[in-house]
């Protein structure tokens, strides 16, 4: 089972006990520093081209 499959299964189980709005808030808090760093690198590349 790969990471995405595991995450999908966890999300399905969580949806049974947590409201959709609360689930969206929890997912929003799950963004890691690495993700933000990579997004920043992409934004910098785009800005440097302009």
Secondary structure as GFF3:
##gff-version 3
##sequence-region A 1 50
A	DSSP	alpha_helix	3	17	.	.	.	ID=ss1
A	DSSP	alpha_helix	20	28	.	.	.	ID=ss2
A	DSSP	alpha_helix	33	49	.	.	.	ID=ss3
###
